[in-house]
């Protein structure tokens, strides 16, 4: 399914580039990307990542709805989590990832159950925070991207590994861009 992986990767580039720009039009590309990646990851026996695509599809729909509601002139406002909320997100993500990974290790023939679960669990948190327009999503995506590059290369998913290298750069740009947007919002509100 190499061609399917390349198509999904191309859709992913467009999706994340549009997210960085806070464009609502990222969602159609994201929906198509995750639908294709379900099959790519399932074939590679990265079951946590395959199941994650189903979740991503639902959260993409939620995010699209949420961003449309919040948009003004094509851009969406952004916000930050409270320190307490950050700690809860970190603890919840770590606990859920560990439980999922141990389950995958025990009950499946998953290729890299703990790392795959960590990528999946952190991706879930990042995707929800992105849908809610919280800047911290970019920090989580940077972590996911850094780990996923090696994970996908180890499964011979070279296009996906390259995509996550590009995602890493885009995530850094996204963090910078959204921080600038937050500062601009604060100036307007002041």
C-alpha positions in Angstrom: 0.0 0.0 0.0 2.9 2.3 -0.6 0.9 4.6 -2.9 -1.8 4.9 -0.2 0.8 6.0 2.3 2.1 8.7 -0.1 -1.4 10.0 -0.7 -2.2 10.1 3.0 1.2 11.9 3.6 0.5 14.5 1.0 -2.9 15.2 2.5 -1.3 15.5 5.9 1.1 18.2 4.7 -1.7 20.3 3.4 -3.7 19.6 6.6 -1.0 20.7 9.1 0.1 23.7 7.0 -3.5 25.0 7.1 -3.7 24.3 10.9 -0.6 26.4 11.4 -2.3 29.2 9.6 -5.5 28.6 11.7 -7.5 28.0 8.6 -10.8 26.1 8.9 -10.1 24.5 5.6 -7.6 22.1 7.2 -10.4 19.8 8.2 -11.4 18.3 4.8 -7.8 17.4 4.2 -7.5 16.0 7.7 -10.6 13.8 7.4 -9.3 12.3 4.1 -5.8 11.8 5.6 -6.9 9.9 8.7 -9.3 7.8 6.7 -6.4 6.6 4.5 -4.0 6.2 7.4 -6.3 3.8 9.1 -5.4 1.2 6.4 -1.8 2.1 6.2 -1.2 1.6 10.0 -3.4 -1.5 10.2 -1.3 -3.1 7.5 1.9 -2.2 9.4 0.5 -3.8 12.5 0.5 -0.5 14.4 -2.9 -1.1 15.8 -3.0 1.7 18.3 -2.3 4.1 15.4 -4.9 2.5 13.2 -7.5 2.8 15.9 -6.4 6.3 16.6 -7.4 7.3 13.1 -11.0 6.4 13.9 -10.8 8.7 16.9 -9.1 11.4 14.8 -12.0 11.2 12.3 -14.5 12.0 15.0 -12.4 14.7 16.6 -11.8 16.3 13.2 -15.5 16.7 12.8 -15.8 18.2 16.3 -12.9 20.5 15.6 -14.3 21.7 12.3 -17.6 22.5 14.0 -15.8 24.2 16.9 -13.6 26.3 14.7 -16.5 27.4 12.5 -18.3 28.5 15.6 -15.3 30.5 16.9 -14.0 31.9 13.6 -13.9 35.6 12.8 -12.7 36.6 9.3 -11.4 33.1 8.6 -9.1 32.8 11.6 -9.9 31.3 14.9 -8.9 32.8 18.3 -6.5 30.7 20.5 -6.0 30.3 24.2 -3.8 28.6 26.8 -4.6 26.0 29.5 -4.4 26.9 33.2 -1.4 25.4 35.1 -3.8 23.0 36.9 -5.3 21.9 33.6 -1.9 21.3 32.1 -1.0 19.0 35.0 -4.2 17.1 34.6 -3.7 16.7 30.8 -0.1 15.4 31.4 -1.1 12.9 34.1 -4.2 11.7 32.2 -2.3 11.3 28.9 0.6 9.4 30.6 -1.7 7.1 32.5 -4.0 6.3 29.5 -1.0 5.7 27.3 0.6 3.3 29.7 -2.6 1.3 30.3 -3.3 1.1 26.5 0.3 0.1 25.7 0.4 -2.6 28.4 -2.9 -3.9 27.0 -1.6 -3.9 23.4 1.6 -5.7 24.6 -0.4 -8.4 26.3 -3.3 -9.0 23.9 -2.0 -8.3 20.4 1.0 -8.9 18.2 1.6 -5.1 18.0 5.0 -4.3 16.6 5.9 -1.6 19.2 3.0 -1.5 21.7 4.4 0.9 24.4 5.8 3.4 22.0 2.9 3.1 19.6 0.5 3.7 22.6 2.5 6.7 23.8 2.3 8.2 20.3 -1.4 7.4 20.1 -2.3 8.7 23.6 -0.3 11.9 23.2 -1.9 12.4 19.8 -5.3 12.1 21.3 -4.6 14.8 23.8 -3.0 17.0 21.2 -5.9 16.6 18.8 -8.5 17.5 21.4 -6.5 20.5 22.5 -6.1 21.6 18.9 -9.9 21.3 18.4 -10.3 23.4 21.5 -7.8 25.9 20.1 -5.3 25.6 23.0 -1.6 26.5 22.2 -0.4 23.5 24.3 -1.5 21.2 21.4 1.7 22.2 19.6 4.0 21.2 22.4 2.4 17.7 22.4 2.6 17.5 18.6 6.3 18.3 18.8 6.8 15.4 21.2 4.6 13.0 19.1 6.4 14.0 15.9 9.9 13.5 17.4 9.0 10.0 18.6 6.9 9.0 15.6 9.7 9.7 13.1 11.7 6.7 14.5 8.7 4.5 15.1 7.4 4.7 11.5 10.9 4.3 10.0 11.3 1.1 12.1 8.2 -0.3 10.4 9.5 0.7 6.9 6.9 3.5 6.6 9.4 5.9 5.1 6.9 8.3 3.6 5.1 8.6 6.9 8.4 9.0 8.8 9.4 11.8 6.4 5.9 13.3 6.9 6.4 13.4 10.6 9.8 15.1 10.2 7.9 17.8 8.2 5.2 17.8 10.9 7.9 18.4 13.5 9.0 21.6 11.6 5.4 22.6 11.0 4.6 22.0 14.7 7.4 24.3 15.7 6.1 26.9 13.3 2.6 26.4 14.6 3.7 27.0 18.2 5.4 30.2 17.1 2.5 31.4 15.0 -0.2 30.6 17.6 1.9 32.4 20.3 2.0 35.5 18.1 -1.7 35.2 17.5 -2.3 35.0 21.3 -0.2 38.1 21.9 -2.1 40.0 19.1 -5.4 39.0 20.6 -4.2 40.3 24.0 -3.3 43.6 22.5 -6.7 43.9 20.8 -8.5 43.1 24.1 -6.4 45.5 26.1 
